Amino acid sequence: MRIDLHVHASNRSACATDDEETQIRAAMAAGLDGLAFTDHFKLVPELRLAELRRAYAPFRIYCGVEITAGKEDWLVLGLHDPRLERKDWDYPTLWRFVRGQGGFMVLAHPFRYASIIHADLALYPPDAIESRSNNTPRQREGEIGALAERYHLIQLTNSDAHSNGMIGAFWNDLPGQVADDRELLETLHRLAVSENQTTPAD
C-alpha cells in the first residue's frame, strides 16, 4: 500500500490551505491508498474520522497528530488519545507516554529549523525518522541516513502536505493491506523490529 503518514488539513492546522476532503481527493488522484492526518496538536474527532472513512472507502484514513516537544516536531501515529492534544509536552515525557500506549513516534522533517537535533536520540530513540518530505532539507539526507543507521530508525518519506499540490510527492510503500490504525501500528512496529534485527549494533 502507498501511504502518506504526514498530512495537514485546514480544519485543524492553521498553516494548511486545503481541507481534509480536498487532501483526501488529491491523495486518491495521486494513486495513494491511504493517508494519516497529523495536524498540530489536534486529532481528527472520532465521529468525523468514521464519517470520512465511510465516505472514501476503500481509501484508508489513519489517525495521527504532530506535536512540538524539545524543540523538535514529532508525529504520533495510531493513538487517538485526547491527552496528545496538550501543548506543554517535554520530549522525554511524550516519549514515555507514547511508548506506554503502544503508539509509533516519528522525528518529523529533521534539520528543518536548526542545524542540530535537540532531542537525545540515544536515550529516547523514536521509532522512525522522516528522511524525505516537502519540508525536509535535501542537503541533509546523508546526515539523516546516518542518524537512522546509528539509532536503528525506520526511514519514512511523507509529503508533510499543507495544500493539495504537495500531495503525491512522497509516500511509503507498506507491505500487505493496512486496514485500520491497529494494523498500521502492527505493520510499523514489525518494520521497526526488523530494522533492529538487520542493523548491526554500534
N, C-alpha and C positions, 0 to 999 in steps of 0.2 A: 504493500500500500504506500502511496505517495502522500505524506502527511506534513503539513506545516505546523510546527508547535509553538509559534510566536506571532500572534496576530492581534492587532488592536482594533477597536470599534469606537466610533464617536458616541455611542450610547453611554459609555463609561470612561473612556480616555479622552480628555480634553484636547490632547495633542493629535488625535486622529480626525481625519476629514470625512471618512465614509462610515456608514452604519453597518451593523452586523450582517444584515441581509445582503447588502452590496458586497461586502467582503466574501461572504459565502458563495454568492453567484460568480464572483471573479475567480475564486478558487476552483469552482466546478468548471468554468470555462477554460482554465489553465490546465485541466486534466488531473487535478489533485483529487484524492479520495477522502480527505478529511483535514481538519484544522483544529487547533486549540486557541480559544480566546484567552489572552493573557493581558488583561487590562491592568493599569496601575492601581494596585491596592483594591481592586474591585472584581468580585466574582460575578459571572452571569447568574442571576437568580434562578433557582432550580426549576420553577414553573416555566420561565422563559426558555431555559435550556431544553426542557422537554418539548416545548412548542416548536422550537427551531429544529430539533431532531426529527419530529414527526413531519414537519413541512418539507424538509430537504432530504429525507431518506431516499436512497441508501448512503448518501454522503454522511460522513461521520463528524460529529462536533464534540470536542472534549473540553473539560473544564480546566482552567488554569488561572494563574494570577502572576503579575510581575511586582516584585517587592524590592524596594531600595533598602539595603541594610549594610552597614560597614563600608559606605562609600562605593558599593557595587550594586548592580542590578541582578536579581535572581528570578528565574522562572520556577514556580512551583506547580507541578503537574499532578493530576489525578486526585486531588483533595478538594472537597467542597466544604470547607470549614470557615464559618464567618470570622473566626479569630484571625485568619490570614489577612483580613482587611485592616488590621491595625497598622498605624503608620509609625509606631515607635519601636520597631524591632531592632535589636542589635544582631549581628550576624551569628555569633555562637548560639544565642537563644533560638533564633529562627532555625538554624541547622538542627539543633536538638529536637525542636518541635516537629519539623518535617520528618526527621528520622523516626521519631516515636510514633508518628501517624502512618508510616509506610509510604509517604509520598516520594516524589522524584524531584531533584533540585538541579538546576542548570545555571552556570555562570553565563549571563547574557552579555552579548557584544563586549567582550573584554578589550581593554585599552581604548574604548571609545572616548572616554573623558580624561584619561590620565595615562602616563607612560609606565605606570606600575599597577600591580594588582594589590589592593589594600588588604584583602582578606588573607588569613593564614590558611592556605590550602593544604598544608601538611597536617595541621591539627584538625581542621574541619573541611575535608575534601567534599565538594559537591559530587553528584553522580555523573555530570556531563559538563561540557563547555561548548559554547557556540563558536565554532571555528569560522563560519561564514554567515553573513547576513547583509542586508542592505545598510546596516549601521555598524558593521564590524570592519575595522581598518584592514584593507587587503595587505598593506605593507607589514602587518604584524602577524601574518599567518604562520610564519616559521616559529615565532615565539609561542603562539597559541598551541601549535602542534607539539612543541617541546613541553609545555605545561601539561597537555593531555597525556603525553607519554610518561612524564615524571610522576604524575598523580593518578595514572590509570583511569582517565576520564574518557567517556564516550564523546566523540566529536559530532555535534549536530549542526545542521545547516538549515536555517529558518529565514523567513522573509523579514521579520520584525515590521510587518506592513502596517502603516498608518493610513494608507489610501489604497484603493483597489488597483492602481497602477503598479504597486510594489508586489502584488501577489503573483506567484508563479516563478519568481526569480530563483528561489531556493526552496528546497524541501528535503525530507528524509524518506528513504526507502526502507520501510519496516517489513519484516517477514510475516507472511500469513495475514489473516484477517483480524483486525483490531476493532472489535465491535463496540466497546464502551470503555469507560475510564478504568475499570478493573483490569480489562485485558490490555489496555495501554500500559498501565503500571507493570503488569506481569511481563510484557514484552520488553519494556525499557530496563527493568531490573534484571531480566535474563541476559540482555546485551551487556549490562554493567558487570555481571558476574563473569561473562565470557571474556570481557576486556581484562579483568583482573587475573584470569587464569592464563591468558595468552601473552600478557605483557610481562617481561622479566622484572623482578623486583629491583629497586635501586641497590 
